[in-house]
Structures are given as structure tokens and as C-alpha cells.
Amino acid sequence: MTLTLELRPEEAAALSAKATARGVDVATILHDLVAHETRRENGAGVGALLEGAAEKARVAALLQTWRRAEGLPTLGDGATHTPVAELFAQWEAEDAQLTPEEVEAERRFWEDYSRDRDNRGVEI
């Protein structure tokens, strides 16, 4: 499906800045937002909220950067089993066990955390 969305200049600038900060294109940001809203409406857990490919890639890149900075071995490009992938799989399994009330509590927690982080300007 192709959609046309008219954004105010400040909205377009914020969207472009977010995409640049995450190292992805604007379309990826919009796809992740739609996926996030769909999962939230369907009661998905925290692991599912982080499921977007762009977010996984960002986390993996940050991990690789940290490992290089600490002089630790990095994972090759052909690695199929990584600690990050294992962690995401663990989160998904845990999320599958959450009750709807727990899912809602997790969603509220992460929304509050993200809002507070954005207000303080702290980067993870």
C-alpha cells in the first residue's frame, strides 16, 4: 500500500533527525511506528516492541562498537547465532507468558521511560 502524508516542516525535520540518529531511512522509521502501534493494539509485549529490524540492527551495531572499544572480539558478518539474537529470543519467550495486565503495565513503563529519557536528553 502506498500512502501520501503531508507533514508540517517541523514534523518532517523531526522525522528526518530521528532516522539519521538511528542510521536508517525515514521509511524504516514509519514502518516501525506502524508495527509498534499494531502490536500495541494487539497486546504485544515489550520484546515485540523492540522487534523491528532497524532496532535490532541498531542494538547489534552498538554492541559491536562497544566490543571494539573494549578490545573484545567482535562477531563476524556471517554470524548466525549471537548473544543479541539469543537475548531477543529470550524476551519474546518471556513476553508470550505475560498477562494482558502485565503487557499494559510494561507498555506504560516503557512509554514513561522513553518520555522521561527524551525530556532529559539522555542517550542509551
KASULHU-V965874 format. One line per field, one symbol per residue. psi: psi as a letter, one per 40 degrees, with the letter a starting at -180 (. if undefined). A space follows every 50 residues. Layout:
# KASULHU-V965874
psi = ???
This chain:
# KASULHU-V965874
psi = hhihhhiidddddddddddddefiiddddddddddddddddefiadddde eidddddddddddddddddefiiihidehdhiddddddddddddddeiid dddddddddddddddddddefhi.
